[in-house]
Amino acid sequence: MAIELGSESPVLTISERTWRVEIFCEAGTDPTIVAHREKIWTRANGTIAQRERLIPQVRRSLSAVASKTVSGVTGTQLAGLISAWADDLRAEDVAAPASSLRPI
């Protein structure tokens, strides 16, 4: 038998955020950016009480956001930076001995 101690209603903060971003850049096509979103319920101490992955995702072609500026950076500049960064990381991988590469 249990003793009823009453009830409580915890205060949760609800927010929506991006949890995953994909960039599709097949040769000969307009690159596409897909951002997957989720709704999260957070307790006062910062821990997550619940999460819900949302559909549909945010989807844009690079040509649609090329001139859009966020925090002083255009879509074209951001795409160029990501591409250059990926090339630099790959150059590091190619130059590194195979034994030093760790799987993610």
DAFEN-V72324 format. One record per backbone hydrogen bond with DSSP energy under -1.0 kcal/mol. NH is the residue of the N-H (numbers start at 0). CO is the residue of the C=O. E is the energy in kcal/mol with one decimal. If there is no record, write none. Layout:
nh=NH co=CO e=E
nh=NH co=CO e=E
This chain:
nh=12 co=41 e=-2.8
nh=14 co=39 e=-2.4
nh=16 co=37 e=-2.7
nh=18 co=35 e=-2.5
nh=19 co=35 e=-1.2
nh=21 co=33 e=-3.0
nh=23 co=31 e=-3.1
nh=28 co=25 e=-1.8
nh=31 co=23 e=-2.5
nh=32 co=59 e=-3.3
nh=33 co=21 e=-2.9
nh=34 co=57 e=-2.9
nh=35 co=19 e=-3.2
nh=37 co=16 e=-2.6
nh=38 co=51 e=-2.8
nh=39 co=14 e=-3.1
nh=40 co=49 e=-2.7
nh=41 co=12 e=-2.9
nh=42 co=46 e=-3.0
nh=45 co=42 e=-2.1
nh=48 co=40 e=-3.0
nh=49 co=40 e=-1.3
nh=51 co=38 e=-2.7
nh=53 co=36 e=-2.6
nh=57 co=34 e=-2.6
nh=59 co=32 e=-2.4
nh=61 co=30 e=-3.4
nh=65 co=61 e=-1.1
nh=69 co=72 e=-2.4
nh=72 co=69 e=-1.7
nh=74 co=67 e=-1.0
nh=75 co=65 e=-2.0
nh=77 co=73 e=-2.6
nh=78 co=74 e=-2.5
nh=79 co=75 e=-2.2
nh=80 co=76 e=-2.4
nh=81 co=77 e=-2.6
nh=82 co=78 e=-2.3
nh=83 co=79 e=-2.5
nh=84 co=80 e=-2.6
nh=85 co=81 e=-2.5
nh=86 co=82 e=-2.3
nh=87 co=83 e=-2.4
nh=88 co=84 e=-2.5
nh=89 co=85 e=-2.3
nh=90 co=86 e=-2.4
nh=91 co=87 e=-2.0
nh=92 co=88 e=-2.0
nh=93 co=89 e=-2.6
nh=94 co=90 e=-2.1
nh=95 co=91 e=-1.5
nh=99 co=96 e=-1.9
nh=100 co=97 e=-1.0
